[in-house]
Amino acid sequence: MRRLLALRPLAGRLSPAAEGVAARALALAPRPSPGVTAGLLVLLLAATGGWLWLRDSSLVAVRQVQISGLTGPQAGRIRSALEVAARNMSTLHVSVAALRDAASPFPIVRDLRVSARPPHGLRILIEEQEPVAAVLLEGRAVAVAPDGALLRDTVGAERLPLLALAAPPGAERITTPSVRREIALLVAAPAALRARIGRVTLSGAHGMVALVRAGPALYFGGPGRLPAKWAAAAAVLADRTSAGARYVDVRIPERPAAGGVPAPPPSGGAASSATGGAGGATGPSPGATGSSAVVPSAPSAPGGATATPAPSGPAASPTIHPRP
């Protein structure tokens, strides 16, 4: 009866004669005896038990651990912690979670990738955090990762951009919102330009300010559109007409401005063109590059230089404001 019920979904697709033939074929099909069924069940249980025994047996125990991607003074301790955790596994039963737990005391480890090499090999590739900034803790520069983790043993932290930290963090990770925004500013920076930043501060008038070593202050304003602002800053810094500027304002990246540029010495017609026009702004040189015109605001700059509005255009260069 159950076999006949199984044919009901086919009703409407088979003719009555075909249904009758199928029903007779099912009725005549041999049925496995209870002994065969029991034997198959025992065989299945034995295979499952054998697999469970094999995957944790010494026949496939991890004995060779290859670890790559580690650098810095903590490499030895991280390697030892991972090897201890790995040797409690087999190549058929690898726990990536246990390996991540073993590496969790070391913030320099961002993630790891594991591949088994039966019968006894295990390969671990470490992905390290790249420090982007530093903070001063107890008079010593400590590197900071993009996620705010403190990388205490990182070599060369004193060469990283310094963040202003009002109070030491309560844990091994910076959670202060304003400092996290400064970290995000540096994460968005091109690596070559980030290496030139000496310090990041907050200004009530200009928002986030990145100070270029032996160069101008970069005004970023709020945390929005950071890639576009960095692109505008890079373009202005590459423009030879902005050489010697005291600040570069990229709060509106389509209209960057460089202020406090030393005025060229007066000499005939060049002097009139350098000082002519509203506000005494110099025009871009024929070979200069840049993004667009000046921002519409007029921030104060060191040395008394100010930015004045200028019309934007598709091929406009950054407006340069000479120092009085």
C-alpha positions as a printed NumPy array, in Angstrom:
array([[  0.   ,   0.   ,   0.   ],
       [  2.798,   2.408,   0.86 ],
       [  4.403,   1.729,  -2.504],
       [  1.135,   2.514,  -4.232],
       [  0.802,   5.734,  -2.253],
       [  4.258,   6.727,  -3.467],
       [  2.954,   6.66 ,  -7.012],
       [  0.26 ,   9.275,  -6.313],
       [  2.477,  12.259,  -7.26 ],
       [  2.778,  10.69 , -10.69 ],
       [ -0.97 ,  10.659, -11.202],
       [ -1.959,  12.764, -14.124],
       [  1.427,  12.274, -15.764],
       [  1.153,   8.503, -16.407],
       [ -1.58 ,   6.707, -18.203],
       [ -3.655,   4.186, -16.222],
       [ -1.912,   1.319, -17.999],
       [  1.535,   2.705, -17.126],
       [  0.478,   3.154, -13.513],
       [ -0.614,  -0.442, -13.341],
       [  2.712,  -1.663, -14.75 ],
       [  4.657,   0.43 , -12.226],
       [  2.543,  -0.852,  -9.349],
       [  3.14 ,  -4.477, -10.346],
       [  6.896,  -3.853, -10.692],
       [  7.047,  -2.432,  -7.185],
       [  5.045,  -5.29 ,  -5.795],
       [  7.402,  -7.834,  -7.357],
       [ 10.625,  -5.992,  -6.344],
       [ 12.637,  -7.95 ,  -3.729],
       [ 12.625,  -6.532,  -0.238],
       [ 15.803,  -6.608,   1.871],
       [ 15.579,  -9.034,   4.718],
       [ 15.842,  -7.775,   8.304],
       [ 19.273,  -9.383,   8.536],
       [ 20.606,  -7.429,   5.552],
       [ 19.193,  -4.199,   6.918],
       [ 20.813,  -4.819,  10.287],
       [ 24.112,  -5.674,   8.618],
       [ 24.107,  -2.432,   6.626],
       [ 23.365,  -0.463,   9.784],
       [ 26.246,  -2.131,  11.637],
       [ 28.578,  -1.442,   8.733],
       [ 27.583,   2.231,   8.709],
       [ 28.16 ,   2.563,  12.455],
       [ 31.528,   0.839,  12.16 ],
       [ 32.643,   3.164,   9.343],
       [ 31.585,   6.229,  11.359],
       [ 33.383,   5.01 ,  14.464],
       [ 36.474,   4.187,  12.433],
       [ 36.559,   7.66 ,  10.945],
       [ 36.165,   9.281,  14.363],
       [ 39.014,   7.143,  15.7  ],
       [ 41.266,   7.83 ,  12.718],
       [ 40.85 ,  11.597,  12.628],
       [ 42.139,  11.968,  16.19 ],
       [ 44.681,   9.135,  16.159],
       [ 48.453,   9.435,  16.211],
       [ 48.512,   8.202,  12.606],
       [ 47.567,  11.726,  11.473],
       [ 48.794,  13.764,  14.449],
       [ 50.338,  17.16 ,  13.693],
       [ 54.116,  16.92 ,  14.029],
       [ 55.479,  19.505,  11.606],
       [ 54.16 ,  23.067,  11.918],
       [ 55.216,  25.655,   9.337],
       [ 54.459,  29.256,  10.338],
       [ 55.097,  32.195,   8.013],
       [ 54.295,  35.895,   7.997],
       [ 55.644,  36.739,  11.464],
       [ 57.913,  39.726,  12.034],
       [ 58.993,  41.815,  14.98 ],
       [ 60.1  ,  40.991,  18.533],
       [ 56.945,  38.998,  19.367],
       [ 57.449,  36.499,  16.556],
       [ 59.076,  33.889,  18.801],
       [ 56.334,  33.941,  21.418],
       [ 53.572,  33.847,  18.809],
       [ 55.241,  30.927,  17.074],
       [ 55.537,  28.967,  20.334],
       [ 51.882,  29.565,  21.252],
       [ 50.679,  28.396,  17.853],
       [ 52.911,  25.322,  17.822],
       [ 51.63 ,  24.222,  21.249],
       [ 48.03 ,  24.576,  20.094],
       [ 48.682,  22.864,  16.747],
       [ 50.36 ,  19.799,  18.268],
       [ 47.145,  19.003,  20.119],
       [ 45.396,  18.513,  16.782],
       [ 45.505,  16.154,  13.852],
       [ 45.657,  16.958,  10.167],
       [ 42.125,  15.535,   9.813],
       [ 40.744,  17.541,  12.739],
       [ 42.122,  21.09 ,  12.668],
       [ 40.5  ,  23.715,  14.895],
       [ 41.107,  27.153,  13.405],
       [ 39.21 ,  28.669,  16.335],
       [ 41.686,  27.144,  18.802],
       [ 44.597,  28.554,  16.812],
       [ 43.005,  32.004,  16.784],
       [ 42.517,  31.762,  20.552],
       [ 46.206,  30.925,  20.947],
       [ 47.145,  34.034,  18.961],
       [ 44.562,  36.334,  20.568],
       [ 46.942,  37.682,  23.298],
       [ 49.038,  39.225,  20.493],
       [ 47.242,  42.18 ,  18.843],
       [ 49.78 ,  42.234,  16.02 ],
       [ 48.042,  39.116,  14.605],
       [ 45.068,  40.262,  12.561],
       [ 44.117,  36.826,  11.225],
       [ 45.587,  33.508,  10.162],
       [ 45.022,  30.983,   7.403],
       [ 45.529,  27.277,   7.988],
       [ 46.05 ,  24.4  ,   5.582],
       [ 46.613,  20.762,   6.564],
       [ 49.271,  18.618,   4.901],
       [ 48.427,  14.985,   5.846],
       [ 49.629,  12.867,   7.361],
       [ 51.555,  15.121,   9.806],
       [ 52.008,  18.634,   8.354],
       [ 50.211,  21.876,   9.164],
       [ 50.869,  25.234,   7.534],
       [ 49.857,  28.533,   9.173],
       [ 50.067,  31.877,   7.37 ],
       [ 49.896,  34.922,   9.66 ],
       [ 48.335,  38.222,   8.586],
       [ 49.802,  40.962,  10.766],
       [ 48.29 ,  44.311,  11.659],
       [ 49.977,  47.241,   9.94 ],
       [ 50.584,  50.085,  12.426],
       [ 49.305,  53.429,  11.17 ],
       [ 49.856,  55.752,  14.139],
       [ 51.426,  56.032,  17.581],
       [ 50.485,  57.385,  21.007],
       [ 52.684,  58.376,  23.905],
       [ 52.271,  56.084,  26.926],
       [ 54.55 ,  56.633,  29.916],
       [ 56.856,  58.688,  27.745],
       [ 57.249,  55.972,  25.11 ],
       [ 55.773,  55.84 ,  21.609],
       [ 53.429,  52.865,  21.207],
       [ 52.176,  51.85 ,  17.76 ],
       [ 48.455,  51.746,  17.033],
       [ 46.731,  49.383,  14.585],
       [ 43.859,  50.378,  12.256],
       [ 41.355,  48.843,  14.688],
       [ 42.776,  50.852,  17.615],
       [ 44.755,  47.974,  19.158],
       [ 47.992,  48.933,  20.9  ],
       [ 51.002,  47.198,  19.355],
       [ 53.362,  47.675,  22.277],
       [ 56.408,  45.847,  20.947],
       [ 56.403,  47.278,  17.426],
       [ 59.801,  48.58 ,  16.35 ],
       [ 59.94 ,  52.093,  14.886],
       [ 56.772,  53.415,  16.552],
       [ 58.469,  56.785,  17.061],
       [ 58.463,  57.304,  13.276],
       [ 54.676,  56.941,  13.01 ],
       [ 52.213,  59.864,  13.044],
       [ 51.527,  60.826,  16.656],
       [ 47.964,  61.042,  17.976],
       [ 46.887,  63.314,  20.808],
       [ 45.61 ,  61.118,  23.656],
       [ 43.996,  62.956,  26.573],
       [ 44.196,  59.94 ,  28.916],
       [ 45.739,  56.453,  28.688],
       [ 43.309,  53.855,  27.328],
       [ 41.73 ,  51.571,  29.899],
       [ 42.565,  48.457,  27.87 ],
       [ 44.788,  47.362,  25.04 ],
       [ 42.582,  49.108,  22.492],
       [ 41.756,  52.779,  21.921],
       [ 38.007,  53.383,  22.027],
       [ 37.79 ,  57.192,  22.328],
       [ 35.601,  58.3  ,  19.37 ],
       [ 37.666,  61.376,  18.499],
       [ 40.924,  59.398,  18.466],
       [ 39.298,  56.628,  16.433],
       [ 38.371,  59.256,  13.826],
       [ 42.   ,  60.367,  13.705],
       [ 43.037,  56.747,  13.187],
       [ 40.515,  56.44 ,  10.344],
       [ 42.013,  59.585,   8.805],
       [ 45.445,  57.95 ,   8.7  ],
       [ 44.083,  54.619,   7.455],
       [ 42.585,  56.432,   4.454],
       [ 45.883,  58.175,   3.64 ],
       [ 48.118,  56.937,   0.806],
       [ 51.046,  55.084,   2.365],
       [ 53.643,  57.449,   0.877],
       [ 51.848,  60.521,   2.193],
       [ 51.086,  58.956,   5.581],
       [ 54.825,  58.44 ,   6.086],
       [ 55.276,  62.239,   5.871],
       [ 52.727,  63.007,   8.622],
       [ 54.257,  63.829,  11.979],
       [ 51.175,  64.505,  14.057],
       [ 47.366,  64.602,  13.931],
       [ 45.465,  67.093,  16.079],
       [ 41.952,  68.493,  16.446],
       [ 41.144,  72.164,  15.822],
       [ 37.877,  73.878,  16.563],
       [ 38.13 ,  75.913,  13.369],
       [ 39.563,  73.314,  10.987],
       [ 38.504,  69.945,  12.408],
       [ 41.109,  67.243,  11.99 ],
       [ 44.546,  68.633,  11.136],
       [ 47.464,  66.519,   9.896],
       [ 50.869,  68.171,  10.245],
       [ 53.343,  67.28 ,   7.514],
       [ 56.934,  66.966,   8.748],
       [ 58.794,  70.099,   7.581],
       [ 55.683,  71.009,   5.632],
       [ 52.226,  72.54 ,   5.892],
       [ 49.245,  71.716,   8.054],
       [ 46.491,  69.833,   6.208],
       [ 42.945,  70.88 ,   7.174],
       [ 40.517,  67.958,   6.792],
       [ 37.473,  69.134,   8.713],
       [ 35.108,  66.268,   9.526],
       [ 35.538,  62.516,   8.951],
       [ 33.614,  62.366,   5.668],
       [ 35.049,  61.785,   2.169],
       [ 38.556,  61.073,   3.439],
       [ 39.897,  59.409,   0.244],
       [ 38.834,  62.432,  -1.844],
       [ 40.389,  64.84 ,   0.662],
       [ 43.685,  62.942,   0.672],
       [ 43.698,  62.937,  -3.148],
       [ 43.198,  66.708,  -3.141],
       [ 45.962,  67.183,  -0.554],
       [ 48.367,  65.074,  -2.606],
       [ 47.589,  67.098,  -5.73 ],
       [ 48.19 ,  70.429,  -3.97 ],
       [ 51.444,  69.242,  -2.378],
       [ 52.639,  68.096,  -5.809],
       [ 51.856,  71.525,  -7.329],
       [ 55.086,  73.543,  -7.353],
       [ 53.152,  76.792,  -6.911],
       [ 52.211,  75.654,  -3.39 ],
       [ 55.844,  75.276,  -2.284],
       [ 56.382,  76.816,   1.142],
       [ 52.668,  76.914,   2.013],
       [ 51.824,  77.009,   5.692],
       [ 48.532,  75.171,   5.303],
       [ 46.501,  73.246,   2.726],
       [ 42.739,  73.319,   3.177],
       [ 40.94 ,  70.29 ,   1.708],
       [ 37.752,  70.407,   3.762],
       [ 35.94 ,  70.682,   0.429],
       [ 38.124,  68.445,  -1.753],
       [ 36.839,  69.929,  -5.032],
       [ 38.075,  73.37 ,  -3.947],
       [ 41.419,  73.009,  -2.148],
       [ 43.533,  76.006,  -1.162],
       [ 47.132,  76.527,  -0.097],
       [ 47.789,  79.489,   2.2  ],
       [ 50.817,  81.333,   3.502],
       [ 52.912,  80.776,   0.39 ],
       [ 55.903,  83.154,   0.265],
       [ 55.198,  85.935,  -2.224],
       [ 57.597,  86.06 ,  -5.199],
       [ 59.976,  89.028,  -5.291],
       [ 58.655,  91.965,  -7.357],
       [ 60.291,  92.267, -10.766],
       [ 58.589,  94.219, -13.541],
       [ 55.669,  92.528, -15.186],
       [ 56.054,  89.421, -13.087],
       [ 55.411,  91.503,  -9.973],
       [ 52.189,  92.958, -11.346],
       [ 50.882,  89.538, -12.345],
       [ 51.908,  88.075,  -8.991],
       [ 50.169,  90.806,  -7.006],
       [ 47.337,  91.65 ,  -9.361],
       [ 43.755,  90.548,  -8.93 ],
       [ 41.448,  90.514,  -5.919],
       [ 43.129,  89.482,  -2.682],
       [ 46.616,  89.435,  -4.231],
       [ 46.47 ,  85.714,  -5.14 ],
       [ 49.009,  84.386,  -7.581],
       [ 47.814,  82.563, -10.641],
       [ 48.984,  79.014, -11.343],
       [ 52.027,  78.577, -13.475],
       [ 51.667,  76.969, -16.914],
       [ 53.045,  73.63 , -15.774],
       [ 51.292,  73.495, -12.407],
       [ 48.905,  70.719, -11.483],
       [ 45.999,  70.776,  -9.076],
       [ 42.421,  69.806,  -8.425],
       [ 40.224,  72.88 ,  -8.466],
       [ 39.687,  76.237,  -6.849],
       [ 39.71 ,  77.458,  -3.268],
       [ 37.226,  76.476,  -0.567],
       [ 34.521,  79.077,   0.01 ],
       [ 35.367,  79.635,   3.682],
       [ 38.135,  81.931,   4.857],
       [ 40.099,  80.168,   7.616],
       [ 42.844,  81.927,   9.496],
       [ 46.301,  80.529,   8.93 ],
       [ 49.59 ,  80.839,  10.735],
       [ 51.36 ,  84.001,   9.707],
       [ 48.111,  85.835,   8.952],
       [ 47.442,  84.193,   5.548],
       [ 43.808,  83.792,   4.615],
       [ 41.914,  81.99 ,   1.893],
       [ 39.5  ,  83.931,  -0.316],
       [ 36.802,  82.516,  -2.573],
       [ 37.572,  81.925,  -6.235],
       [ 35.38 ,  80.512,  -8.988],
       [ 35.744,  76.829,  -9.674],
       [ 36.183,  75.236, -13.053],
       [ 36.727,  71.779, -14.477],
       [ 40.459,  72.331, -14.943],
       [ 41.055,  74.868, -12.154],
       [ 44.197,  74.667, -10.005],
       [ 44.292,  75.164,  -6.243],
       [ 44.232,  78.807,  -5.306],
       [ 47.498,  79.952,  -3.767],
       [ 47.459,  82.713,  -1.141],
       [ 50.817,  84.424,  -0.554],
       [ 52.086,  85.342,   2.843],
       [ 51.931,  89.125,   3.433]])
